[in-house]
Amino acid sequence: MAYNNAALAIAPARPYTVIQGAQVPAFSTSLFERFIDYTDRKETTVKGYFTCIRQFVKWLEANDIRQPEREHIKAYRDYLSSSGLATGTQAQYLRAVKHFFKWTASEGLYPNVADNIHGAKIRHDVHKKDALQREDVAQIADTIDRSDEQGKRLYAMYLLCVICGLRTIEIHRADVGDLKTVGGTTYLYLQGKGHDDKDAPVLLIKEVYEAVQDYLNSRAAKVTAKSPLFTSTSNRSKGGRIATTTISTMLKEMLIKAGYDSDRLTAHSLRHTSGTGAHKAAKALKIDLDLYDVQHLMRHCDPATTEIYIHDDERETTEAKGRRAIYDYYFNGAELNPVMPELEAEIMTLTADQQRELLAQIRAQKGGK
């Protein structure tokens, strides 16, 4: 993929200079161009690097820095810290600069003046976005007008997010042909996060599948297997694949319209809500879901790893049970049997195999039910 690297050509090259007593090559923005070309990653990753590096180049130019030194990188970090950008965004910008100078050093082109410079710490032990409460899910669904194509589309996407835990990028990538019915059960094959192929099947329970079909039946244009599963209705891109940013905006506007206007509630909150529902359903022993099953429902595990623990037929039964539990929890007012805190704490100390053995014993005591 080619980018217009003219935007990087800001700071002209200088002759050899001295940094910490050592003679080093002159710094030139042509190095940035070479770095972008060197970055052999997916298009979105390369575009991200380009954006971050361009920001650094603009900062160098604004401060008339022609030969970056270690103190300049620290100053850039401090600039990012005071910019008002989110902590994660600051880290992304600085990380790109660190990768750049690591590359220049490995190629013998320029010293790694960003080595061991640390940015703002990001907490990974908390969710960045909130989940919806149990009663919110059905209330939001009721605010969606499903009388036209746009409403049917929004409702189908909403269920795919909140029941099946889909990411917006997975909704964007999905095609009609990715819907496959086997033995009466319908799956949507996804190209998951970090995957190149559509190798992640997600089971659609009856209500979700019907919502998707209702939307597809409402589309005026002919639908083929190669058609995007969700298409735009705007005049500029009508019939084309709907953009990820548009999906996020639509879901956010849906939340606001329903009265949930918070910067902590976004499209990703719906996936978080799906995981929360699965976790709460897992607390009811009668549903027979352990922590590993919840991870599988959320597709946090590699499918190959799943095969180690669950045979194909068992996996299908578990996933159908899990999806049904999430839907019933949010839409049908299903009452889950709470687990006593002491018992739950003890169960949490068991391995996945030990949990399964305990559940088997419980089922045996109930006569195999």
Buried (B, 14 or more C-beta within 10 A) or exposed (E): EEBEBEBBEBBEEEEEEEBEEEEBBBBBBBBBBBBBEEBEEEEEEBBBBBEBBBBBBEBBEEEEBBBBBBEBBBBBBEBBBEEEBEBEBBBBBBBBBBBBBEBBBEEEBBBBBBEEBEBBEEEEEEEBBBBBEBEBBEEBBEEBEBEEBBBBBBBBBBBBBBBBBBBBBBBBBBBBEBBEEEEEBBBBBBBBEEBEEBEBBBBBBEBBBBBBBBBBEBBEEEBEEEBBBBBBBEEEEEBEBBEBEBBBEBBBEBBEEBEBEEEEBBBBBBBBBBBBBBBBBBBBBEBBBBBBBBBBBBBEBEBEEBEEBBEEEEBBEBBBBBBBBBBBBBBEEBEBEEBEEEEEEEBEEBEEEEBBEBBEEEBEEEEEE
